Amino acid sequence: MKNKAQTISEYVLLVAAIGAALTVMQIYFSRSINSVVKVAADQVGRQKDGAAEIDYIEWRRKEDSTTYTTSWGTNTEEKLLGGAVRYGMNDTSVQQGGASYGAWVSEK
């Protein structure tokens, strides 16, 4: 029984020593990962305010359109039994137009 207890205590000490070693190594491991990330970020380019410097150009399309509307019609009034009146409207509208589109142009 004494031999078994000694074996268990040796395993506990071994696991504790490995845990302590891994805890100490974590500091060095995280520093090495951070340095690798920094080197990779420096190779990508200058990072100022977290955004890349891009020169944007505003573009818009020139267009022109014309619309003509013509309407005509008649009003009707019909007297019904009992003095009621029915009003009606016959209305016609025609809409014509055209549009022309030009090229995309820069605002600069």
Secondary structure, DSSP 8 states (H G I E B T S, - for coil): -HHHHHHHHHHHHHHHHHHHHHHHHHHHHHHHHHHHHHHHHHHH---BTTB-------EEEEEEEEEEEEEEEEEEEEE-GGG-EEEEEEEEEEEEEEEEEEEEEE--
